Amino acid sequence: MKEILQDLSLPALEALVAEMGEKKFRAGQLYRGLMRGKRISDITELSKAFKERLLERFEDEPVRVREVLTAEDGTEKYLFELADGNLVEGVLMRYKYGNTQCVSTQVGCRMGCAFCASGLNGLLRDLTAGEILCQILVVNARCGGTPEKRAVTNVVLMGSGEPLDNYENTVKFLQNVTAQEGICISPRNISLSTCGIVPKMYALAEEGIPVNLTVSLHASTDEERRRTMPVANAYPIADILKACDNYFAKTGRRYIFEYSLIEGENADIPHAEALAKLLKGRPCHVNLIRLNAVKERSLRGTSEKEAYRFLGSLEKAGISATLRRRTGADIGGACGQLRASRLKELQGEENDAGN
């Protein structure tokens, strides 16, 4: 696979262009074209000879849309194909305040959470910063957006993969996506979701990019958390809470806990009361999620009535909480579901061809 030009910041592009013997303003033309989601070959301001030289080293289309599924509620599920043939997915959710895109940071995942489809086939590789960014650039352009007037207004790093397990590329992506000269999405409009890799949470607090930190909690005790999240064997809840408090101290941003309501596991009133006791007095918000069922997993989400009962118990205890609007359930909205189904189809085709 060739290099990814979208990995580079504008200053890095300027250095590259100078190294290639081109005038400095060509870097601006190149950068503006890339930020509009264009392939190198489609940037008309650049000479054919210059583009040919670039294409000897860099991918023309690092990320392309292979498939789009549209839900009844307007949610769009994207299956992206990378230059090496790997597949990742993302979701565009439409709200009154704007459009939120969920992006992937890895091909697959090695965290092994019991309720998630992303890790069904393990981790294949990390995405580069440019591959993460291209998911946004491609969708923004497809929806008629530009860097000046974005169709994608908010970003959540909650797709396939664990962002903090791909730390360097994730931070580089955050630097590039928030750059003023680029697509310039504010850190306040970006949420990074982690299963709780404590050392990297401390490192992120020092980066000077105050994104919204979201931690997948899903339990109020280490014993229960270990049943569904292997990472809990390495990082207990007490350490996660300390890292969250440090993030708040460094950035001034309250942190968010994601809590998937799993039938028969963590969704009754005693669990709500235990969660409220754990989080009482902390500068946090709880985002309750009714689990989108993954057919390869045995876990199931609760009913809407049970979810609101759990929410009411938290609110009664003084905990800031909301029940996330369920989007894309009819198109397999949970991360990793579309990729997993397409990989299974491809494997079936290969088996048929071999018979």
N, C-alpha and C positions, 0 to 999 in steps of 0.2 A: 504494500500500500504506500502511496506517495504521502508527502507531508500535507498538513491542513493549513491553508493560508489564513483561515478565520481564527486560528490560534493566536495570531499576532495582533498586538495593539497598533494604533496609528504610528507612534514613534518607531516601533519595530518594523513596520511596513516601510516607513521613510528610509530607514537604514538599509533594508533589503533593496529598495528601488535604487538608492545611491550606489550600492554594491554592484548592481546590474548595469550601471552606467546611464540610467535614465534620469530625467529632470525631476526635481522634488515634487512638483505639482502632480505628477503622475500617481504618486502615492495617495493623494487625496482623491483622485478620480477612482482609483482602484478600491480604496476603502469605502467610499460612498456607494459604489456598485455592490460590494459585498454586503454592506449593511441594509441594502434593499433586497437582499435575498437572491441576487443574481449569481449565475455561474460565471466563472472567469471568462469563458468564451462568449458570453452575452453582454459584456460591458463594452458598449459601442464607442466610448470615448478613447479607448486604448487601441493602439495599432495592432494589426494582425501579428506582426513579428514579435512584439512584446508579449502578447498573450501566448504565443507558441512557446516562447522561452519560459514563461511562468508554468505552463502546462507540462513541461518536461519534468518539473520538480513537484508541482502541487496538484491536488485533486481538483477537477473541474466542478464536481458536484458531490461534496462529502456526505450530504444527507439528502435523500429524495423521498417524497411521499409515495409510498407503495399502495396504500389503501386507506380509505376514510370511511368510517361508519358514523351515521348520524342518528342520535336518539330522538325520541318523541319530544323531549324537553329542550332540544337544540344543542345538547352536548355533542361534540365531535371527538371521536376516537381515531387517532392517527397511528398507522403502522409505518415507521420509517425504515428505509433500507440504507445502510452505510456503504461506503465505497468497497469494503471487503466482503459485502454480501450479508453481513450480520444484520439482525433486526432488533429494533427497540421501538417503544411506543410512547405516546403522549396523549394528553386529553386537553381539549379547549372547552372551558366551562363559561357560559354566558350569564352574567349577572347585570343588575340595573346599573351598578357603578362601573362596569367595564368587563373585559374578558380576561379570564385567568387561564394561563397555560401551564400544565403540569409537564415537566421534562424529565427525561431519564439521564442518569449519570454513569451507568455501567450497562454492559450487555450481560443481563442476568444479575445474580446477587449471591453472595456467600453467607448471608446472615441467617438464613434458614428459619425465618419466622413461620409459625405453623398456620397462620391465616392468610399468607401472601402467596400470589402466583409468580411473583418475580423470580423467586429462587428455585423454581421447580426443576430447572436444568443446571443449577449451579452458576458460578461466575465464569464467563468466558474471557472478558477483558474490560478494562476501563475505557471510558470515552475520553477523548481529548477535550480541552476547553472549547476548541472550535467546533467540535461535533455537538457539544451541549448547546452552544450558542446558535448553531445552524438550525436546530429544531425550532427555535423562536423566529429566526430570520425567515425561514421557509413558510411557516404558518402566518406570520405577520404579513408577508407579501401576498400569500394566497387569499387572505381576507381583505386585501385592498389597503393595508397599512403601509406607512413609510416610517423612517426614523423620526421625522418631524411630527407625524400624526399617527401614532401607533394603534393598530387594531388589537394587539396584545398589550394590555395595560399592567397586568400583574403576572408574576411567575412563582410557581411553587416547585421546589426540587423534591418531588414526592413520587416520581415515576420509578422505573426499574433501577435497582441499585441502591446502595447506601452512599450518599454524597461524601461523608467523612471518611469512608474507606477508600475514596478516590480524592484525597484531600488536596493535593497540589493542583490537579486539573480543575477541581471545583472552585478553589480560591481564584485561580487565573480566570475562569469563566466569570465569576462575580466581579472581578476587576474590569473585565472587558464589557460585560453587559451593562454596567453602571457608568462607563466612561462617557463624559459629556459630549465628546465628538462622535460617539457612536449611536446606538439605539437608546442609550441613556435612560434605563429604567431605574428608578430610585430604589435604594436598599429598603426603604419603608414598604415598597410594593413587592418585595421578594421574601418568600418563606423557605427556609431550609429545614427539611425533616430528617432527623436522625433517630436511630434506634437506641442511641445513648453510648457512643464511643467517647468516654470521658476525657482522655488526653487530648483528643482533637477538638472537643468542645472548649477546652481551655485555650487551645491554640487559636481557634476561630475568634475568640473574644479579643485577641491581640491584633487582628488583621486590620482593624479600622474600617470595616464594612458592616455597619450595624443592621444586618438583615434580621428578619423575625426568626428566632430559633424555636423550632417545634420538635418536641421529643415524643416518640412513640412509647407511651407508658403501658397502657392496657392492663395494669394490675396495681394493687397497692401494697403487695408484699413480694419479697424476693422469691419465696417459694412458689407462689402462683405465677409470677412473671417467667420463671424458668420453664414452666410447662409449655409455654407458647413461644418464648424468645430465648434462643441459646445464648445470645449476648449477655443475658442476665447472669450467666455463670462467671463472667469476667468483671462486670461492673454492677455492683448493688445499687439499689434505689437511693440510698443515703449519699453515695458518691455522685450520682446523677444530679440530685438536688443541690449539692454543694457547687457543682459545675454550672448549674443554671443560675444560682445566686451570684456566682462570679461573673457570668455573662451579663446579668442585669447591672451589676456594679460597674462593669467596664463600658457598657453601651447605653444604659438607661432604658433599654427595651425590655418590657415584660416578656416572659417566655410563655409558650403554649404547650400544653400536654394533649396529645391525641389519645383517645381512649375508645377502642373499638368494642362495642357491646356484643359479646359472644354468648349466645343462648346456653344456659347451663354452666357457664364458666365464670363470668364476672359481672353479670348484669342485673342482679337483684338489689334490693334496698340495703341489706347489710354491706354489700360491696360499695354502694354509693356512700354510705356513712363512713366506711373505712377510708375511702378516697378523700372525702371531705376533711376528715381528721388529719390525714397526711399532708394536705395542701393548705390547711387553714392559715391565713395570715401571710401567705406568699404572694409576690407580685406576678401572678400567673392567671391564665385562662385555660379552661378545659374545653376541648373540641370533641364532643361525643359523635361517634360514627356508627351507624347501623351497617354492619358488615355486609359487603357484597359477596355473596356465596361464590366460592371457587370450587368447581366440581371435583378437582383433584384433591381437595382437602375435605375433612369431615366436619369442620366447624360451620356453624350457621349463625346469622344475625338474629337479633330480637325483633319482636313486633314493634310497630310504631307506638302503640299504647305503653309497652314496657319501657321503651326508650324515653318517652316523655315523663314517665314515673321516676326514672333514674335522674333525669334532668331536674325535675322538681325537688327531689331530695337534696341535690347539690345546691340549688338556689336557696332552699330553706336554710341550709347551713352557712350561707354567705359566700359561696364559691361562685366566681364568675364563670359561666358555662353557656354553651350553645349546642344545639343538635344540628350537625351539618346537614344541609339540604342534600338529599340523595339524588345524585345525577348519574345518568348513563347506565342505569341498572339493566336496561333492555339490550344494551350492546356490549355487555361485559366490561363495566366501567372500572373494575378493580385493576390495579397495575399488574401487567404481565399476562393477563388473560388472553388478549388477542394474539400476542406473540406466541404464547404456549400452544394455542389452537392451530396457528399457521405452521409452526414447527412440526406438530404432530401430523398435519396434512402432508407436509413435504416429506416427512419420514415414510409415510404410507405410500407416497408416489414412488420413492426410491425403492421400497420393498417390492412394489408391484413391478417396477422395471427390472428388478433382479430375478424375478420368478420366470 
